[in-house]
């Protein structure tokens, strides 16, 4: 699956309308301006999944941390360890970058993802996230 289609598949998974051009434009701009890092999983030369990380800075910890904002595996490659390898690669990237940590957020009812994160050594925090959409 070419990268723009994979990125678009991720957006559709979360209820967004299909727009390959928009997904590709978004990714190009994030990379062009150094605003994110993308890790890809390939099988036989085709991209089957990706993780996109965004830097964040903590004044309390006086350190950089990373947010794993996007993790997606194409439906045909799921349940084959691809997501776990992407999680492990993201953690290794953050460590090698000297970050104080890495975080992600998922829905409370996403039981499969939560089980994967726990199996990979991630801890569920006791803090509560809040959001304000515009």
C-alpha positions in Angstrom: 0.0 0.0 0.0 1.6 3.3 -1.0 2.2 5.8 1.9 -0.6 8.3 1.0 -3.2 5.5 0.9 -2.0 4.1 4.2 -2.2 7.5 5.8 -5.7 8.0 4.3 -6.7 4.6 5.6 -5.7 5.7 9.1 -7.9 8.9 8.8 -10.8 6.8 7.5 -10.4 4.4 10.5 -11.2 7.4 12.7 -14.3 8.4 10.7 -12.8 11.0 8.4 -13.8 11.2 4.7 -11.4 9.7 2.2 -9.0 12.4 0.9 -5.7 10.9 -0.3 -4.4 14.3 -1.4 -5.2 16.0 1.9 -3.5 13.1 3.8 -0.4 13.4 1.6 -0.3 17.2 1.9 -0.5 17.0 5.7 2.3 14.5 5.9 4.6 16.4 3.5 4.1 19.6 5.5 4.8 18.0 8.9 8.0 16.4 7.5 9.1 19.5 5.6 8.9 21.7 8.7 10.4 19.1 11.0 7.3 18.9 13.0 7.0 15.1 13.2 8.9 11.8 12.6 7.3 8.9 10.8 8.3 5.3 11.2 7.1 2.8 8.5 6.6 -0.9 8.5 7.1 -2.6 5.1 6.4 -6.0 3.8 7.7 -7.0 0.4 8.5 -3.4 -0.3 5.0 -2.1 0.4 4.2 0.1 3.4 1.7 -1.8 5.6 1.8 0.4 8.7 3.2 3.5 10.3 3.7 5.4 13.5 3.9 9.2 13.6 5.5 11.0 16.5 5.4 14.6 17.5 7.8 16.3 19.9 6.5 17.8 23.1 8.5 19.7 25.7 8.0 19.5 29.5 8.9 22.5 31.6 8.4 20.3 34.8 10.9 17.7 33.5 12.9 20.3 31.6 13.1 17.7 28.8 11.7 16.7 25.4 9.1 14.0 25.3 7.4 12.4 22.3 3.7 11.9 21.6 2.9 8.8 19.5 -0.1 10.4 17.9 -0.7 8.0 15.0 -0.3 4.2 14.9 -1.9 2.4 12.0 -1.5 -1.1 10.4 -3.3 -1.9 7.2 -6.2 -4.4 7.7 -4.4 -7.1 5.7 -1.3 -6.9 7.9 -3.0 -6.9 11.4 -2.4 -9.5 14.1 1.0 -10.3 12.7 3.2 -8.2 15.1 3.5 -5.1 12.9 2.0 -2.8 15.5 4.2 -4.2 18.2 7.3 -3.7 16.1 6.2 -0.1 15.4 5.7 0.6 19.1 9.1 -0.8 19.9 10.7 1.2 17.1 9.0 4.4 18.4 10.2 3.8 22.0 13.8 3.1 20.7 13.6 6.3 18.6 12.6 8.4 21.7 15.3 6.8 23.8 18.0 7.4 21.2 16.8 11.0 20.8 17.4 11.5 24.6 13.8 12.1 25.4 12.5 11.7 28.9 9.6 9.6 27.7 7.0 8.8 25.2 3.2 8.9 25.5 0.1 7.9 23.6 -3.6 8.2 24.0 -6.3 5.8 23.0 -10.0 5.3 23.6 -11.0 3.5 26.8 -13.0 1.0 24.8 -10.2 0.1 22.5 -9.4 -3.1 24.3 -7.2 -4.6 21.7 -4.9 -1.6 21.5 -4.8 -1.3 25.3 -3.8 -4.9 25.6 -1.1 -4.4 23.0 0.3 -1.4 24.8 0.4 -3.1 28.2 2.1 -6.2 26.6 4.7 -3.9 25.1 5.5 -2.5 28.6 3.5 0.8 28.4 1.8 1.9 31.6 -1.7 3.4 31.8 -1.5 6.7 33.6 -3.8 7.7 36.4 -4.1 11.2 34.9 -7.1 12.3 32.9 -6.8 14.1 29.6 -9.2 16.9 28.6 -9.8 18.4 25.3 -11.4 21.5 23.8 -12.3 21.2 20.1 -12.8 24.0 17.7 
